[in-house]
Amino acid sequence: MDGIHENFLKLSYHDPMLQKTVKCLDILGVSDSLTQYVYRTQHMPLHAYQPPIAITISRMIAQVEKPNIEWPKALQRSRALLLEKKDMLKTWQNQMSPFVSRHLSVGSFVEDIASPFLHILSPLSLRPVALNLLSEREKDELVQLVDTMVSYSVTYRNTKFVPQEKANISVVPHEVSSLSLYPPINDVINFKGYQSEHIGLSLAMKQVLVHEVEKQKIIKDSAGKLLNQSNDGDMKSEALSAIRKKTVANSIRPALHSSKDSSKCSSSTLEMQSNSASNVNGKDSVPAKKHSSRATNFFDRFRKERPLDAKTHSDVGLQGATLQRDSRPLIFKYNEGFTNAVKRPVRVRDLLLS
């Protein structure tokens, strides 16, 4: 049926009122509807009605001489071109800003937005002059155009000559092949034999737009990196503050335990004194055992004594720092290896003689 659709208009059949042509097109429409219904419902036996359609068209336009029929290629070519343009639009959509791409679909862009969007990208009010010669209104329009191009990830690049831009050759013949839109959005709405009405910008204005777009992209990328660094710094500061609070809490707990141990030791000394006072007149006086108020920890012997009568502010701060240092356990690091200064064979008699 694709071969009939591409070749029947090339035949030299007699049809001055185009009645046969209209009937053939109607029959081909019925064939397309039938094919679509079969593919949608999977009722394959309905394909048996396709040969009678071809026979009907042949009885209306068949001639005696042998026709020159070509193999149908338009459908495959159109399908490949459609897939290529869809891939191009999908890739372009992924490069857009998230707040733009999530509200834009490929189908709606091609059907509703493509042509007005090209008019927005090529405003007639922008003059190809230096930036300092533009008026305030033109500067605002230029800023808005650059922001739109950055948000939609559109720029200009050096490309080869594009046939659909022949309409602008009379205006700027040397600029058409130098800079063109990237991605090529104008290819979506251009067809064979179609003359575009979109007026392209001058080469100087395109160069200015390329420079401004690249500058805005660099500024946005640097701002995003600084924002990420600040967020990482805030998270690190929060983690450090949490660690500091935890270490302070851990340093307070041993101090509380040491105060409790000292109170227990003082109560035990009071009991010893009372017991010794009651046993002064006793017959068998047993010497009392020495009780030390120090803790039984091995590392307490290396800790320095702290003055108790410090009253000045500097002494108080020094005491707090010393208390925080002494409350933490001593940390030892063992370096693996062998050195003669640390590990050497020594006999017991050498120690006794020394």
Secondary structure, 3 states (H helix, E strand, C coil): CHHHHHHHHHCCCCCCCCHHHHHHHHHHHHHHHHHHHHHHHCCHHHHHHHHHHHHHHHHHHCCCCCCCCCCCCHHHHHHHHHHHHHHHHHHHHHHCCHHHHCCCCHHHHHHHHHHHHHHHHCCCCCCCCCHHHCCHHHHHHHHHHHHHHHHCCCEEECCCCCHHHHHHCCCCCCCCCCCEEECCHHHCCCCCCCCCCCCCCCHHHHHHHHHHHHHHHHHHHHHHHHHHHHHHHHHHHHHHHHHHHHHHHHHHHHHHHHHHHHHHHHHHHHHHHHHHHHCCCCCCCCCCCCCCCCCCCHHHHHCCCCCCCCCCHHHHHHHHHHHHHHHCCCCCCCCCCCCCCCCCCCCHHHHHHC
